[in-house]
C-alpha cells in the first residue's frame, strides 16, 4: 500500500521575502530529491483540500482567525512578528496546509493508505490557539488531530515531534487532554523559549543540549518515548517532522543525519503497526539546509513506506 504524498499549489505562493529561510524552495528541494531517488513511483500523490473555518476553530479561537484576516495584505508584506510575515497568498496557503492533514486522515480511514506525508508550508507546530509564531500561522497537525478525534471517535492519538524547536503551540493546545499523548525532543535553551508543561501527564517533551548527536537522540527515543507510546497504545500517530536538527542545518546546533531520521521513523512505524493499524500522518515542519532537507525527507518517507 503506497504512502500518500499530499501538497497544494498554494503552498508555494506564500513567501516572506528573499532573505527568509522558510521559503518555497524548501518544497522544490524535497520534490527534486524524491524524483532523483525514484521515490515518486511508490508515493500516491494527492492535492490537499482547503480547511474550512469550522476545522480551524476546533483548535484556534474565532478572534485569532479574524485577526489574521484583518492583517492579511492585498500586496506587499505584513509582519506579525519579525520572523512571521504574511503576503497576499499566506492565508490561502495556510488554509491548504491545514487541510492537508484532513485529506490524509480521510484517505487513510477509507483504507486507501496507511501512511501519509504532508509536504506543506507554512509549517504549524509553533502556532498556538491565538498566536502566530516561528513561521507558523495555523497548527496543521493540531487541526488534523482534533478532526480525527471528533469525526472518527478515537480514544488515543499520539503526537511525535522531532523538530529541533519545541512544539510549543501543539503543547499549548493539547496539554491536559487525556486522549492525546505528545512526545518530543528539542534543543534547549533555544527558540521559542516557551514554558514547557513539565507536570502535565500527557506531555513528554524532552529538552536536549546543543551539540547532541544522533546517538544521544536514539537513546532518548528508545528509553523514554517508546515505553510511553507503547503504554499509551495509540490508535493513530501524527508526526511533526522537522529536519532542522540535521548537522548541516546552520539554524540549530544538533547533529542528526538522514539515518537518524530513518531510524526514528521506523520506530514510529513499528508502534503504529502494533496498536494503530499502521496509521501515521506526518507534516513537514522545519529544515532549512535545502540539500539536507531533501535527503532527510527521502529517508523519512522511505521509512514511512517501509522500503
NORPEWO-V457094 format. One record per run of one state. SS is the DSSP state (~ for helix, > for strand, _ for the rest). FROM is the first residue (numbers start at 0). LEN is the number of residues. If there is no record, write none. Layout:
# NORPEWO-V457094
ss->SS from->FROM len->LEN
ss->SS from->FROM len->LEN
This chain:
# NORPEWO-V457094
ss->_ from->0 len->2
ss->> from->2 len->5
ss->_ from->7 len->1
ss->~ from->8 len->4
ss->_ from->12 len->12
ss->~ from->24 len->12
ss->_ from->36 len->2
ss->~ from->38 len->4
ss->> from->42 len->5
ss->_ from->47 len->5
ss->~ from->52 len->4
ss->_ from->56 len->5
ss->~ from->61 len->10
ss->_ from->71 len->6
ss->> from->77 len->4
ss->_ from->81 len->2
ss->> from->83 len->3
ss->_ from->86 len->3
ss->~ from->89 len->20
ss->_ from->109 len->5
ss->> from->114 len->4
ss->_ from->118 len->14
ss->> from->132 len->1
ss->_ from->133 len->2
ss->> from->135 len->1
ss->_ from->136 len->3
ss->~ from->139 len->13
ss->_ from->152 len->4
ss->> from->156 len->5
ss->_ from->161 len->6
ss->~ from->167 len->7
ss->_ from->174 len->5
ss->> from->179 len->8
ss->_ from->187 len->15
ss->> from->202 len->6
ss->_ from->208 len->4
ss->> from->212 len->1
ss->~ from->213 len->19
ss->_ from->232 len->3
ss->> from->235 len->6
ss->_ from->241 len->4
ss->> from->245 len->1
ss->_ from->246 len->8
ss->> from->254 len->2
ss->_ from->256 len->1
ss->~ from->257 len->18
ss->_ from->275 len->4
ss->> from->279 len->5
ss->_ from->284 len->5
ss->~ from->289 len->15
ss->_ from->304 len->3
